[in-house]
């Protein structure tokens, strides 16, 4: 298994162990990492105005195939909202209306609106990450993400990014 080196440099990102930098993580991410068995989770500060994938990748020299997005998908069944998270490389799209809809067992699934995604995750929009999401949610990780030696994902906030081995997300 690939291990991300502490203090590694990816593109223009300079990383540090995430557990040492709670100031760069959303509270749910800090809580999740405290009990997570994966040790090679790194974090790097970034300009929050460059948190969106295309701008981030261009500014920090990170390939779209090294960057993964976490999207929140919602659907309603019998008046109850159901959520799932999908983690896909920035070069691909989540199959919301087939795979995720069936998993949630709803008639229609769609991306959760920004305000709703922020409220239910406790994270900032543009920084949502699979680390620290509610434990009741299914988290679907695309096989290309899990096969990547490492990926850059959100940290729960817009002013940093996490670098983690793809297999650790799988």
C-alpha positions as a printed Julia matrix, in Angstrom:
170×3 Matrix{Float64}:
   0.0    0.0     0.0
   1.22   3.51   -0.81
   1.93   5.73    2.16
   1.9    9.5     1.83
   5.09  10.88    3.33
   4.73  13.33    6.21
   5.78  16.76    5.04
   5.5   15.75    1.38
   5.13  18.34   -1.34
   2.47  17.77   -4.0
   2.41  20.41   -6.69
   2.65  23.62   -4.7
   1.08  22.11   -1.57
   3.24  21.75    1.5
   1.66  19.22    3.84
   1.75  18.41    7.54
   0.1   15.62    9.57
  -3.6   16.5     9.79
  -3.89  15.44   13.43
  -1.36  18.18   14.3
  -3.34  20.94   12.53
  -6.91  20.99   13.86
  -6.98  24.68   12.88
  -7.01  23.55    9.23
  -9.94  21.13    9.64
 -13.69  21.31   10.26
 -14.76  20.07   13.7
 -16.39  16.85   12.35
 -13.12  16.02   10.56
 -11.07  16.57   13.74
 -13.44  14.26   15.64
 -13.3   11.55   12.98
  -9.5   11.61   12.72
  -9.18  11.21   16.49
 -10.65   7.71   16.2
  -9.57   6.79   12.66
  -7.0    4.06   12.21
  -5.48   5.65    9.08
  -2.36   7.55   10.13
  -1.17   9.0     6.84
  -3.64  11.87    6.56
  -1.94  15.13    5.65
  -3.28  18.66    5.35
  -2.06  21.77    3.54
  -3.28  25.36    3.86
  -4.63  26.97    0.68
  -6.2   30.26   -0.38
  -9.94  29.82    0.4
 -10.81  31.72   -2.78
  -9.15  28.87   -4.71
 -10.95  25.97   -3.0
 -13.12  25.05   -5.99
 -11.54  22.19   -7.93
 -10.59  23.81  -11.24
  -9.15  26.95   -9.62
  -7.37  24.9    -6.95
  -5.77  22.48   -9.41
  -4.57  25.31  -11.67
  -3.18  27.43   -8.83
  -1.47  24.6    -6.93
  -0.26  22.47   -9.88
  -2.31  19.45   -8.84
  -3.71  17.28  -11.64
  -7.45  16.79  -11.94
  -6.7   13.05  -11.75
  -5.09  13.65   -8.32
  -8.04  15.63   -6.98
 -11.27  14.02   -5.74
 -14.59  15.68   -5.05
 -17.07  14.65   -2.37
 -20.67  15.43   -3.29
 -23.71  15.1    -1.04
 -26.7   13.41   -2.65
 -30.21  13.53   -1.19
 -33.49  11.8    -1.84
 -36.77  11.49    0.06
 -38.68   8.32    0.94
 -41.89   8.3     2.97
 -41.24  11.91    4.01
 -37.74  11.15    5.33
 -34.68  12.7     3.7
 -31.89  10.22    2.99
 -28.31  11.21    2.26
 -25.23   9.64    0.73
 -21.81  10.95   -0.21
 -20.01  10.18   -3.45
 -16.25  10.56   -3.86
 -15.09  10.78   -7.47
 -11.99  12.03   -9.25
 -12.32  15.54  -10.63
 -12.11  13.96  -14.11
 -15.34  11.95  -13.6
 -18.95  12.44  -12.52
 -21.04  10.7    -9.87
 -23.82   8.47  -11.24
 -26.54   9.96   -9.07
 -29.63   8.78  -10.91
 -28.69   5.12  -11.17
 -26.27   3.9    -8.54
 -26.94   6.39   -5.74
 -30.71   6.51   -6.25
 -30.93   2.73   -5.93
 -28.67   2.67   -2.87
 -30.81   5.28   -1.12
 -33.98   3.46   -2.23
 -35.64   6.67   -3.42
 -37.49   7.57   -6.61
 -35.35  10.6    -7.33
 -31.91  11.54   -6.06
 -30.15  14.82   -6.66
 -27.25  16.86   -5.37
 -28.19  18.42   -2.05
 -28.59  22.21   -2.25
 -25.61  24.15   -0.89
 -27.27  25.38    2.33
 -28.62  21.9     3.09
 -25.26  20.2     2.42
 -23.51  22.66    4.75
 -26.12  22.18    7.49
 -26.18  18.36    7.47
 -22.39  17.94    7.22
 -21.17  20.71    9.54
 -18.66  21.59    6.83
 -18.11  24.51    4.47
 -19.37  24.28    0.91
 -16.42  23.65   -1.39
 -14.61  21.81    1.4
 -16.95  18.88    2.11
 -15.01  15.68    2.68
 -15.98  12.06    3.34
 -13.98  12.14    6.59
 -16.34  13.1     9.4
 -19.68  12.66    7.65
 -22.54  11.17    9.69
 -21.89   7.46   10.3
 -25.38   6.54    9.07
 -24.61   7.78    5.55
 -23.41   5.46    2.83
 -20.17   6.76    1.35
 -19.52   5.64   -2.2
 -15.9    5.86   -3.28
 -15.27   5.45   -7.01
 -12.83   2.63   -7.75
 -10.52   5.11   -9.55
 -10.21   7.11   -6.32
  -9.47   3.98   -4.29
  -6.85   2.89   -6.86
  -5.01   6.24   -6.87
  -1.72   6.29   -4.93
  -2.96   9.48   -3.26
  -5.7   12.05   -3.78
  -6.38  15.59   -2.65
  -9.78  16.01   -1.01
 -11.58  18.65    1.0
 -10.86  19.18    4.69
 -14.28  20.39    5.73
 -13.18  24.01    5.32
 -12.21  26.07    2.3
  -8.78  27.18    3.58
  -7.07  23.77    3.34
  -6.97  20.42    1.53
  -6.28  16.89    2.74
  -3.84  14.54    0.98
  -4.55  10.87    1.58
  -3.76   7.51   -0.02
  -6.61   6.44   -2.33
  -6.78   2.96   -0.78
  -7.4    4.54    2.64
 -10.58   6.11    1.25
 -11.63   2.85   -0.4
